[in-house]
Amino acid sequence: MSRKLDVDALIDDPRTRIIVCCGSGGVGKTTTAAALGLRAADRGRDVVVLTVDPARRLAQSMGLSELDNSPRKIDGVVGTGELHAMMLDMKRTFDEIIEAHSDPDRAKQILANPFYQSLSSSFSGTQEYMAMEKLGQLHRSDAWDLIIVDTPPSRNALDFLDAPERMGRFLDGRFIKLLFAPAKAGGKLGLKVVSVGFGMFTSVITKVLGGQLLKDVSTFVTAFDTVFGGFRERAEKTYQLLQTPGTAFLVVAAPEPDALREASYFVERLASERMPLAGLVVNRMAQSGAASLSAARSQAAAETLEERGDEHMLTARLLRLHAERMQLAARQGRLRDHFSAAHPTVPVAAVPAQAEDVHDLDGLRRVGEDLSVQPVSAIKTA
Amino acid sequence: MTAKDTDWDGVRLHVVTGKGGTGKTTVAAALALALAAGKRKVLLVEVEGRQGIAQLFDCPPLPYGERKVAVAPAGGEVHALAIDTEEALIEYLEMFYSLKRAGKALTKLGVIDFVTTIAPGLRDVILTGKVSEAVRRKQKNGSFVYDAVVMDAPPTGRITKFLNVSDEVSQLAKVGPVRNHGDLVMSVIRSPQTAVHFVTLLEEMPVQETLDGLSDLAGTGIKTGGVIVNMERPALLSAGELKEAADGRLDPAEIARGVKAAGLDNAEEVAAVLAAEAGEHAQRTALEEREKARLAGVAHRYDLPLLVGGMDLAGLYDLAQALRDQGAA
C-alpha cells in the first residue's frame, strides 16, 4: 500500500513556498487549490491562490462576486493567516508585460497589432505561459509566504510544462529573427540547411496563409524587438523556481481510469524534469461508514429480504444502495491501488465524495479537512 | 433502417463535446456503435491525440489511418481514426500545394509546430478539414464511404471556436487557398448534415458549461444536437422515501429490524449507516433534479446509466443500445 500524503505537514512547513496543483480537466483541481489555500491561511500562512478557472461558483464560495487579475482578500479566515485569491486574465497579463517593458508609443503599436491580438487571446499556449509569468511575478513580489497555483485545463496535463517553453522559444527573438533574415542569420550560424529550410518555410507560409499574416507578424516582431529578449529568460527562471525544494507539486485526479492515467504520466514527467512531487490527491472517492459490509453481502442480504415479501422492502432498497456504493468504492480503490503499484513512493490522499457542491467557505473548509484527515480505507471487504 | 425513425435522420456528422470528465469519448464511441447497427459503416474520429478510442475498444494505439475497431449489432462496422495534427498538415500541404518534400523538411526543423503557433486557427482548420473530407468522401458508385462520422471533439469550452473555423481563418487569411479550404469545411459543418451533441453529468459545473456552450453555438448557424446526460444513477428509492431520507426522518428501528431479518450483525450500527447513506443519496438526487430542470427544454435529452462496475467493451454496447432505445440513433 502507498504512503498517506500528510497535507498539514506540507502546508505548515514554512519552507513550502509554492504549491502547484496539476491534473487533467474536471477532477476538482481548482476546488482542491482553494481548499488548501483556506486551510493554510486558517493555520497561519499568508496565502494567495492563483486560479485559471473562470467558474463563478468558486469566487462566490469565497464571498466575492468574481475574481480578477489582481489578488483580492478573502474574509472569514480563522486564525492569524490571510487568504487572497485571483484569477488569471491571460490577455491582461500579457498586455501589462508589454506596457511595463516598452515606451508608451511602442506599447500602443504592439497592442494594436492584429497578430498580437490573436496571439494574446487565442494561442493555446498563452494561458500556460502567462500562468508561469504571473507565478513568477507573485513570487518576486514576496508579499505572500505561500502561493498556490491551479494549472490551466489543457487538453493534456503536460501542456503546462511544455507550453511555456514552446511559447518562450517562439517569443525569444532569435528564432523569429531567423525567419525574417534567413540568409544572414543562417550564414552566421553556418547552418546552410537551416537557411534552405527557412526559405522554404516563408514561401509555405505565404502560400498557405497569405502575405498579410506574414506582414503582421513581421511588423509585430519589429515593434516587439525590445520586449522579446526577457521573455524566455523569465520563463526559464520560473521553470527553475519550480525545481527548487520550496515548490511542491500536487497531482490531482478523480478515481477514473483516464484521470489516473494522466496522473501517472504527470508523475513520471515531473520526475524526469526533477520537479518536487508532494503527492497525489484523489478526489471524489466513494466512502462508507460500513465498509465491512461488502457489496456482495449487502446485495445478498437485499435479495433475502426481497424474497421474503413486503415487510422489509425499505431496508432491502437501502442495502442495494449501499451495495452500489461499495461496488463503486471497490472499483475506485482498485484504480488507486494500480496507481500506487506503479508509483509506490508517491504519497496519496483520498478525498471522499461530497453529497453537495461547495458553496461557501465552510464547504471549502470541509474539503480541506477531508484532504488532511485520512479516513480508514473504505474498500475493506469481508 | 427506414427513413425518419431516429431523431437525427439526415445527420451524417455527429460532433460530440462535453466538459472534461463527463465521458465524452465513451459517449462518442457508444454513439458510433449505435449508428452502425444494421449494416452501416461509421467512422469514429479522435482529434486530441489521447488515444482514448484505442483504450475503449481495447486495441493497440491507432496509427494515422482508418481501421476497423468494432462490429455493431446486425452487421455494422465502426472504423476509427486518430488524427495527428502534424501528419494531417503535411497531407494537406501535399494535397493542395504539392509540397511533399517541403513537408518532410519542415517537420525535421520543428517548423510545423511553429506554423500552428503563429496561426492558431490553422490547427483547427486542418483537423475539421480532415473530418469533413471523410464526411464527403464517396465510393466509385457515388454512394458515401461512411454512412455517418462521429467526432470526439474538444471540450465544451472550446467547441464553438473549434467548429467555427471560417471565423478563425478569416482573421488570419483574407484570401487564398486556406481561406477557400476553411469555407469548404464550413459548408459541411453549417449544413443540416452536422449536429453537435453535448455530454454532461447532472452536476452544477458541467450543466452550466453545457448551457453556455449551447448559447455560444446558437449564434453560429451550426445545428445543435442532443444533450446526453451520462452516468445517471438508477432511482432506487421512491420520491417519498427520498424526502424522508433527506430530512433524516427514516425510522432507524424499522431499518434495523430489516437488517436483522436479513441475518446481518450489528443491526443498529448498520442501520444508522444505511440511513445516513440514504440521506446523502437523497441530497445528491435533489441536486441532480435541479440540474435536470435547468436542462429542460434546451435540447433533446438522452440519459445514459452509470456503469457501476466500470467501463468495458460490453458496457459500451449497453450504452449504444440505450442510445438506440431512446431514438438517438
Interface residues (C-beta under 8 A of the other chain):
Chain A: S24 G25 G26 V27 A55 R57 P114 F115 S118 L119 S122 F123 S124 G125 P153 R155 N156 R166 M167 F170 F175 V194 V196 G197 F198 M200 F201 V204 I205 K207 V208 L209 G210 Q212 L213 V217 A254 E256 P257 D258 A259 S288 G289 A290 L293 R297 A301 A302 T304 L305 R308 E311 H312 L314 T315 A316 R317 L318 L319 R320 L321 H322 E324 R325 Q327 L328 R331 A355 E356 D357
Chain B: K19 G20 G21 T22 T25 E48 G49 R50 G52 Q55 L93 Y97 L99 A102 A105 L106 K108 L109 V111 D113 F114 V115 T117 I118 A119 P120 G121 L122 P154 P155 G157 K161 E168 Q171 L172 A173 K174 V175 G176 P177 V178 R179 E203 E204 M205 P206 Q208 R233 L236 L237 E241 L250 E254 I255 R257 G258 V259 A261 A262 G263 L264 E269 V270 A271 A272 V273 L274 A275 A276 E277 A278 G279 E280 H281 Q283 R284 L287 V308 G309 G310 M311
